[in-house]
Amino acid sequence: MTGSTPLLPLNSSTAPSSDSKRSSELELPAPKRIKSSSTPYPINPIAPRTRFSIPLVSTSPSTPKVSSPQRYKPGLVPLPSSLRPHCLARERLRKWLPAGDSTRRPSSTEPSIPHISVSDDQLNRILEVIGSSWAETTKETYGAGLLVFHVYCDSFSIPEEQRCPVSPTLLLAFLSSCAGSYSGAALANYAAGLKAWHLLHGRSWMVNTKELKAILDGATALAPSTSKSSKRNPFTVDILATIHAHVNLDDPLDAAVFACITTMFFTIARLGEFTVPAIKAFKPSKHITRENVSTAVDRNGLPVTKFHIPSTKMAPTEGEDAYWAAQEGPCDPKAALENHFRVNPAGDKAHLFAWKHPKGLRPLSKPELSKRLTAIARAASLPDLKGHGLRIGGTLEYLLRGIPFDVVKSMGRWSSDAFTLYLRDHAVIIAPYIQASPALEPFTRHTMPQVR
């Protein structure tokens, strides 16, 4: 790739120089062996680099620290138990313990298993490392499921030792009792949370997959209407143009909001990937900053702008990349971003959509963006607009342009075909493919999803 645009030049300091690369590959000279009659092993005067039990990178959430957990809601108060301390929802997977000794320590009644001495510190490290495989929001959801499960068990006096490993009958009884009160998706998350709890603490998961799927399908069919959220109205290019006409692009907040929504629309991104949950929650290692933006040109001279999101739902540690190209008309994300940088100048480490508040520079938060969008929609007589409608709208826009399904799937960074759910009630996308003489016949075999 060659070339770059004035949008935001690449930071050359992030690339290691050839000298630093060579120096990092140099090895220390081998220490001389010192003979000693007291030990058969050579003594190394230079301490070797520690390879085991090094301090782990913090996986704590970027949201502000909470000094104490909130009170349990009425009807969801578990009986007091030393196995289940009152803690934050995201901590329950680890801190709520199954009854009995840890199965990671073979008991004396199992002579076939060699006894391995495992310290409490080692067990805690196992829990910490396994627990890091789940995102913080996932652990919060799983923690909520654990609470509901144990409240259910308390109400029926289920003994502690029968709760983990849970019997298939007990799990099915729990889920069926929740049917009609909770959505199918909520119960699926609760079941997943119980499974994760078993995995984390080394307990067997003996649930039949087909039975579990059947009862979750039934719970979905019986879910109350109040548990089902209304479908999000997708943003469109016309809606973005209307918003453009109702904002003041010289205003710091409006400039940041419009640049953010056009970027999310054309990158098919999630709302949380370009905003922060709260003003004080911004963390450069987790949230996108201005140095995470770069530009490139392909072999045909076509420019593209890349956004590296340091932490995402699917890649919490390594992050993912999103892209857009300049567009024509008032919805051009490139023009919107350049305007935002003009109105809201900031350093490389600032949040990408940080804006000038009277009290100082602020990262653009999800509540702030949603509040402003609601006000704009009301003033412009637009339908109720939610942030997730940007991801839906971007998906539909590219498909309506005839972009291949697989390309859109890649742009939206879906690992499955879940994005096809957005196509429901949008027959116009399928229309070109089902005509007597398909308008896109030469490309149909490349653009339609594979037949399963």
Secondary structure, 3 states (H helix, E strand, C coil): CCCCCCCCCCCHHHCCCHHHHHHHHCCCCCCCCCCCCCCCCCCCCCCCCCCCCCCCCCCCCCCCCCCCCCCCCCCCCCCCCCCCCCCCHHHHHHHCCCCCCCCCCCCCCCCCCCCCCCCHHHHHHHHHHHHCCCCHHHHHHHHHHHHHHHHHHHHCCCCHHHCCCCCHHHHHHHHHHHECCECHHHHHHHHHHHHHHHHHCCCCCCCCHHHHHHHHHHHHHCCCHHHCCCCCCCCCHHHHHHHHHCCCCCCHHHHHHHHHHHHHHHHCCCHHHHCECCHHHCCCCCCCEHHHEEEEECCCCCEEEEEEECCCCCCCCCCEEEEECCCCCCCCHHHHHHHHHHHCCCCCCCECCCEEECCEEECCEHHHHHHHHHHHHHHCCCCCCCCHHHHHHHHHHHHHCCCCHHHHHHHCCCCCCHHHHHHCCCHHHHHHHCCCCCCCHHHHHHHCCCCC
